[in-house]
Amino acid sequence: MTGSSDRGQAYTLESLVAALLLVTAVLFALQAVVITPTSAGAQDRDVQSQRHQVASDLLTTAANDGELSRLARYWDCSDGGFADAGRTDTWVPRDGYPSDEVPIDDFGSAINQTFDAGTRYNVELVYASGDEQNVSRIVYQGTPGSDVVTASHTIALTDGQLVTGPNSGSETIGDCADSDSPPIPDEHGEVYNVVEIRVVLW
């Protein structure tokens, strides 16, 4: 009887030691793994916020240099549309539009130099047409992904501003509006129209 009692105590003691080792291993493993459920999301938000700020700064610089206005006035008055609107290739500096006709060469170069090679972007003009908002694509590189960032800048167009498309001569926005159906309609009286230049990055 004594032998079986000693054996039972030994089994019990072994079970307790095994359980203690298992609990210790689990506790050690939990302490070794750093669980930060919000870190990835916060980093993504920080990166997106930074990209948005950089894109906004690029737009502001382009607006101050007059490039955004020149882009919005890049018309072909004889066709009643944007110059080179019939081209099927995506605009890229010195690749889409001919190099001497690029409406936003410096701005496009700045985007390409600022963001990594894997960054894709669309450039759009948004303007009023009656009660609706029209969107004209200037640069189109595809459908944005889930990590999309959008930045925009608004400019005003007036009747007396020159059209900037090739072979436009001294034609003004008012001249184009009177002669044919312009790509951007006259909506605001003294101010011809207000245009939002939108950059979508992903």
C-alpha positions as CSV (number, residue, x, y, z in Angstrom):
1,M,0.0,0.0,0.0
2,T,2.8,2.3,0.8
3,G,4.4,1.8,-2.6
4,S,1.3,2.7,-4.5
5,S,0.7,5.7,-2.3
6,D,4.2,7.0,-3.0
7,R,3.7,6.4,-6.7
8,G,0.5,8.4,-6.6
9,Q,2.1,11.3,-4.9
10,A,4.9,11.2,-7.5
11,Y,2.4,11.4,-10.3
12,T,0.6,14.2,-8.7
13,L,3.9,16.1,-8.1
14,E,4.9,15.5,-11.8
15,S,1.5,16.8,-12.9
16,L,1.8,20.0,-10.8
17,V,5.4,20.6,-12.1
18,A,4.3,20.1,-15.7
19,A,1.3,22.5,-15.3
20,L,3.6,25.1,-13.7
21,L,6.1,24.8,-16.6
22,L,3.2,25.2,-19.1
23,V,1.8,28.3,-17.4
24,T,5.3,29.8,-17.2
25,A,5.9,29.2,-20.9
26,V,2.6,30.8,-21.8
27,L,3.2,33.8,-19.7
28,F,6.8,34.2,-21.1
29,A,5.4,34.0,-24.6
30,L,2.8,36.6,-24.0
31,Q,5.3,39.0,-22.6
32,A,7.8,38.4,-25.4
33,V,5.2,39.3,-28.1
34,V,4.5,43.1,-28.3
35,I,0.9,43.6,-29.3
36,T,0.2,47.0,-30.8
37,P,-3.1,46.9,-32.5
38,T,-3.1,50.6,-33.6
39,S,0.5,51.0,-34.7
40,A,0.0,49.9,-38.3
41,G,-3.1,52.0,-38.8
42,A,-1.5,55.0,-37.2
43,Q,1.5,54.7,-39.5
44,D,-0.8,54.4,-42.5
45,R,-2.6,57.5,-41.4
46,D,0.7,59.4,-40.8
47,V,2.0,58.4,-44.3
48,Q,-1.3,59.4,-46.0
49,S,-1.3,62.7,-44.1
50,Q,2.2,63.4,-45.1
51,R,1.5,62.6,-48.8
52,H,-1.6,64.8,-48.7
53,Q,0.5,67.7,-47.3
54,V,3.2,67.3,-49.9
55,A,0.6,67.1,-52.7
56,S,-1.1,70.2,-51.4
57,D,2.2,72.1,-51.2
58,L,3.0,71.1,-54.8
59,L,-0.4,72.4,-55.9
60,T,0.1,75.6,-54.1
61,T,3.5,76.1,-55.6
62,A,2.1,75.4,-59.1
63,A,-0.8,77.8,-58.5
64,N,1.6,80.6,-57.4
65,D,3.7,80.0,-60.6
66,G,0.6,80.2,-62.7
67,E,0.8,76.6,-63.9
68,L,-2.6,75.6,-62.6
69,S,-4.3,78.5,-64.4
70,R,-2.4,77.7,-67.6
71,L,-3.6,74.1,-67.3
72,A,-7.2,75.1,-66.9
73,R,-6.9,77.4,-70.0
74,Y,-5.3,74.8,-72.2
75,W,-8.0,74.9,-74.8
76,D,-8.4,74.4,-78.5
77,C,-10.9,77.0,-79.5
78,S,-11.4,75.6,-83.0
79,D,-12.5,72.2,-81.6
80,G,-14.3,73.6,-78.6
81,G,-12.4,71.4,-76.2
82,F,-9.2,71.0,-74.3
83,A,-6.1,70.9,-76.5
84,D,-5.0,67.4,-77.4
85,A,-8.0,66.0,-75.7
86,G,-8.3,63.3,-78.4
87,R,-4.9,61.7,-77.4
88,T,-5.3,58.3,-76.0
89,D,-2.0,58.0,-74.2
90,T,-1.7,59.0,-70.5
91,W,0.0,62.3,-70.1
92,V,3.5,62.0,-68.7
93,P,6.1,64.8,-69.1
94,R,7.7,64.5,-72.5
95,D,5.8,61.3,-73.2
96,G,2.1,62.0,-73.4
97,Y,1.7,65.5,-74.7
98,P,4.5,66.6,-77.0
99,S,7.2,68.3,-74.9
100,D,6.5,71.7,-76.3
101,E,2.8,71.4,-75.5
102,V,2.8,70.0,-72.0
103,P,0.3,72.1,-70.0
104,I,1.8,71.3,-66.6
105,D,5.4,70.2,-67.3
106,D,6.9,71.5,-64.2
107,F,4.1,70.4,-62.0
108,G,4.2,66.9,-63.5
109,S,7.9,66.7,-63.1
110,A,7.6,67.8,-59.4
111,I,5.1,65.0,-58.8
112,N,7.4,62.4,-60.4
113,Q,10.5,63.7,-58.5
114,T,8.7,64.0,-55.1
115,F,7.0,60.7,-54.9
116,D,8.5,57.2,-55.5
117,A,8.4,55.5,-58.8
118,G,5.5,53.2,-57.6
119,T,3.2,56.2,-57.0
120,R,0.4,56.6,-59.6
121,Y,-1.8,59.6,-59.9
122,N,-4.6,61.2,-61.8
123,V,-5.1,64.9,-62.4
124,E,-8.6,66.2,-62.8
125,L,-10.4,69.6,-63.4
126,V,-13.6,70.0,-61.6
127,Y,-15.9,72.9,-62.5
128,A,-19.5,73.9,-62.5
129,S,-21.8,73.4,-65.4
130,G,-25.3,74.6,-64.5
131,D,-26.4,72.7,-61.4
132,E,-23.8,69.9,-62.0
133,Q,-20.1,69.4,-61.3
134,N,-18.2,68.3,-64.4
135,V,-14.9,66.4,-64.1
136,S,-12.4,66.5,-67.0
137,R,-9.4,64.1,-66.7
138,I,-6.1,65.6,-67.6
139,V,-3.9,62.8,-66.4
140,Y,-5.3,59.3,-66.0
141,Q,-3.2,56.4,-64.7
142,G,-6.0,54.1,-63.6
143,T,-8.5,53.5,-60.8
144,P,-7.2,54.5,-57.4
145,G,-6.3,51.9,-54.8
146,S,-7.4,51.7,-51.2
147,D,-4.6,53.9,-49.9
148,V,-5.8,56.9,-52.0
149,V,-4.8,60.5,-51.1
150,T,-6.6,63.5,-52.7
151,A,-5.4,67.1,-52.7
152,S,-6.9,70.0,-54.6
153,H,-6.5,73.7,-55.3
154,T,-9.1,76.2,-56.6
155,I,-8.5,78.9,-59.1
156,A,-10.7,81.5,-60.8
157,L,-10.9,82.0,-64.6
158,T,-11.9,85.4,-66.2
159,D,-13.0,86.3,-69.7
160,G,-9.9,88.3,-70.4
161,Q,-7.3,85.6,-69.7
162,L,-5.5,84.2,-72.7
163,V,-6.1,80.6,-73.9
164,T,-2.8,78.6,-73.5
165,G,-3.3,75.8,-76.0
166,P,-1.0,75.5,-79.0
167,N,-1.6,77.9,-81.9
168,S,-4.1,79.8,-79.7
169,G,-2.5,83.2,-80.6
170,S,-4.1,86.0,-78.7
171,E,-7.5,84.3,-78.2
172,T,-9.0,84.9,-74.8
173,I,-11.4,82.7,-72.8
174,G,-14.1,85.1,-73.7
175,D,-13.3,84.8,-77.4
176,C,-13.5,81.0,-77.2
177,A,-16.8,81.1,-75.3
178,D,-18.3,83.4,-78.0
179,S,-17.0,81.4,-81.0
180,D,-17.9,77.8,-80.0
181,S,-18.8,75.5,-77.2
182,P,-15.9,76.0,-74.7
183,P,-14.6,73.0,-72.6
184,I,-15.4,75.0,-69.5
185,P,-18.7,76.9,-69.6
186,D,-19.3,80.5,-68.5
187,E,-21.0,80.2,-65.1
188,H,-20.2,83.2,-62.9
189,G,-20.6,86.4,-64.8
190,E,-17.5,88.6,-64.2
191,V,-15.7,85.5,-63.0
192,Y,-15.9,83.1,-65.9
193,N,-15.8,80.0,-63.8
194,V,-14.1,78.5,-60.7
195,V,-12.0,75.4,-61.3
196,E,-10.8,72.9,-58.8
197,I,-7.6,71.1,-59.8
198,R,-7.6,67.8,-58.1
199,V,-4.6,65.4,-57.7
200,V,-5.5,61.8,-56.7
201,L,-2.4,59.8,-55.5
202,W,-2.2,56.1,-54.6
